[in-house]
């Protein structure tokens, strides 16, 4: 048995108070939280539009008997569009952090955002205590965006895999 003293765990109130002290009056951080919410909303709408377009194109292509496999092409186009939305979000995050001068350069900011958004977390980026919650916010944004994208792609793939060869689209 260890003779070391164990630190007592803070209450939730104490923890939140300490985080608030670290953040201080960083109004920019609250703007970033609003930006994160907006980005997640925009991403959700973009993924819905891409998925809806895929399903509409898929219904059309199923009605043409000699275009076997064309739906897989539309699926890969949907994948590329979803990847493009993620890259666009990483760039948007980069510009927001550059505007708030979180890091001295745009390249370092881009790498930081990319690592946090993808939750790779490879680099060592020193942040002031006012910005230490930033990686959590960007990571949440990335995790939820990727989850929405994955759900949509899963739905699209399910459409392709459950189709019977040579079947025409059922009338809606």
C-alpha positions as CSV (number, residue, x, y, z in Angstrom):
1,X,0.0,0.0,0.0
2,X,1.3,3.4,-0.9
3,X,2.0,6.1,1.7
4,X,1.4,8.9,-0.8
5,X,-1.5,11.2,0.0
6,X,-4.3,11.1,-2.5
7,X,-5.6,14.4,-3.9
8,X,-9.3,15.0,-3.3
9,X,-11.4,15.3,-6.4
10,X,-12.9,18.7,-6.9
11,X,-16.7,19.0,-7.1
12,X,-18.3,19.8,-10.4
13,X,-18.8,23.4,-9.3
14,X,-15.1,23.7,-8.3
15,X,-14.0,22.2,-11.6
16,X,-16.2,24.6,-13.7
17,X,-15.1,27.5,-11.6
18,X,-11.4,26.7,-12.2
19,X,-12.1,26.4,-15.9
20,X,-13.9,29.7,-15.9
21,X,-10.9,31.3,-14.1
22,X,-8.5,29.9,-16.8
23,X,-10.7,31.1,-19.6
24,X,-11.2,34.5,-18.0
25,X,-13.0,37.1,-20.0
26,X,-12.0,35.6,-23.4
27,X,-15.1,36.8,-25.3
28,X,-13.4,35.4,-28.5
29,X,-13.8,31.9,-27.1
30,X,-17.6,32.4,-26.8
31,X,-17.6,33.5,-30.4
32,X,-15.7,30.3,-31.3
33,X,-18.4,28.2,-29.5
34,X,-21.0,30.0,-31.7
35,X,-18.9,29.4,-34.8
36,X,-18.6,25.7,-33.8
37,X,-22.4,25.4,-33.6
38,X,-22.8,27.2,-36.9
39,X,-20.3,24.9,-38.6
40,X,-22.0,21.8,-37.3
41,X,-25.3,23.0,-38.5
42,X,-23.9,23.9,-42.0
43,X,-22.2,20.6,-42.1
44,X,-25.4,18.7,-41.3
45,X,-27.3,20.6,-44.0
46,X,-24.5,20.0,-46.6
47,X,-24.4,16.3,-45.8
48,X,-28.2,16.1,-46.1
49,X,-28.1,17.9,-49.5
50,X,-25.3,15.5,-50.7
51,X,-27.2,12.5,-49.5
52,X,-30.5,13.7,-51.0
53,X,-28.8,14.4,-54.4
54,X,-27.2,10.9,-54.3
55,X,-30.6,9.2,-53.7
56,X,-32.2,11.3,-56.4
57,X,-29.5,10.5,-58.9
58,X,-29.6,6.8,-57.8
59,X,-33.3,6.6,-58.5
60,X,-32.8,8.1,-61.9
61,X,-29.9,5.8,-62.8
62,X,-31.8,2.7,-61.7
63,X,-34.4,3.4,-64.3
64,X,-31.8,3.1,-67.1
65,X,-31.1,-0.6,-67.6
66,X,-27.7,-0.3,-69.4
67,X,-26.0,1.9,-66.8
68,X,-25.1,-0.8,-64.3
69,X,-22.5,0.5,-61.9
70,X,-23.3,4.2,-62.5
71,X,-24.7,4.5,-59.0
72,X,-21.3,3.5,-57.6
73,X,-19.8,6.5,-59.5
74,X,-22.4,8.8,-57.9
75,X,-21.5,7.3,-54.5
76,X,-17.8,8.0,-55.0
77,X,-18.7,11.6,-56.1
78,X,-20.7,11.9,-52.9
79,X,-17.6,10.7,-50.9
80,X,-15.5,13.3,-52.6
81,X,-18.0,16.1,-51.9
82,X,-18.2,15.1,-48.2
83,X,-14.3,15.1,-48.0
84,X,-14.4,18.5,-49.6
85,X,-16.8,19.7,-46.8
86,X,-14.4,18.5,-44.2
87,X,-11.4,20.2,-45.8
88,X,-13.5,23.4,-46.1
89,X,-14.3,23.2,-42.4
90,X,-10.7,22.8,-41.5
91,X,-9.8,25.9,-43.6
92,X,-12.7,27.9,-42.0
93,X,-11.5,26.9,-38.5
94,X,-8.0,28.0,-39.6
95,X,-9.2,31.5,-40.7
96,X,-11.1,32.0,-37.5
97,X,-8.1,31.2,-35.4
98,X,-5.8,33.3,-37.5
99,X,-8.3,36.2,-37.0
100,X,-8.0,35.8,-33.3
101,X,-4.2,35.4,-33.5
102,X,-4.1,32.2,-31.5
103,X,-0.9,31.2,-33.3
104,X,1.8,33.4,-34.9
105,X,1.4,31.9,-38.4
106,X,-1.3,30.5,-40.7
107,X,0.7,27.3,-41.4
108,X,1.0,26.4,-37.8
109,X,-2.7,27.3,-37.3
110,X,-3.7,25.0,-40.2
111,X,-1.7,22.1,-38.8
112,X,-3.1,22.6,-35.4
113,X,-6.7,22.7,-36.6
114,X,-6.2,19.7,-38.9
115,X,-4.8,17.6,-36.0
116,X,-7.5,18.7,-33.6
117,X,-10.4,18.3,-36.1
118,X,-9.3,14.8,-37.0
119,X,-8.4,14.1,-33.4
120,X,-4.9,13.0,-34.5
121,X,-3.3,15.3,-31.9
122,X,0.3,14.5,-33.0
123,X,1.9,17.9,-32.6
124,X,2.8,20.0,-29.6
125,X,1.1,23.3,-29.7
126,X,1.5,25.5,-26.6
127,X,-1.7,27.4,-25.8
128,X,-2.3,30.1,-23.2
129,X,-4.7,29.1,-20.4
130,X,-7.4,31.2,-22.1
131,X,-7.2,29.0,-25.2
132,X,-6.6,25.5,-23.6
133,X,-10.2,24.5,-24.2
134,X,-9.9,25.2,-27.9
135,X,-8.6,21.6,-28.8
136,X,-11.7,20.2,-27.1
137,X,-14.0,22.4,-29.1
138,X,-12.3,21.7,-32.5
139,X,-12.2,18.0,-31.7
140,X,-15.9,17.9,-30.8
141,X,-16.6,19.7,-34.1
142,X,-14.6,17.2,-36.1
143,X,-16.0,14.1,-34.3
144,X,-19.6,15.1,-34.8
145,X,-19.0,16.2,-38.4
146,X,-17.4,12.9,-39.2
147,X,-20.2,11.0,-37.5
148,X,-22.8,12.8,-39.6
149,X,-20.8,12.1,-42.7
150,X,-20.4,8.5,-41.8
151,X,-24.1,8.0,-41.2
152,X,-24.9,9.5,-44.5
153,X,-22.4,7.4,-46.4
154,X,-23.6,4.3,-44.6
155,X,-27.1,5.1,-45.8
156,X,-25.9,5.6,-49.3
157,X,-23.9,2.4,-49.3
158,X,-26.9,0.5,-47.9
159,X,-29.0,1.7,-50.9
160,X,-26.4,0.4,-53.3
161,X,-25.9,-3.0,-51.5
162,X,-29.6,-3.8,-51.1
163,X,-30.4,-3.2,-54.8
164,X,-31.3,-6.3,-56.8
165,X,-29.3,-6.4,-60.0
166,X,-31.2,-5.2,-63.0
167,X,-34.1,-3.9,-60.9
168,X,-35.8,-0.7,-61.8
169,X,-36.7,1.9,-59.3
170,X,-40.0,1.3,-57.5
171,X,-42.5,4.1,-58.3
172,X,-42.9,6.5,-55.4
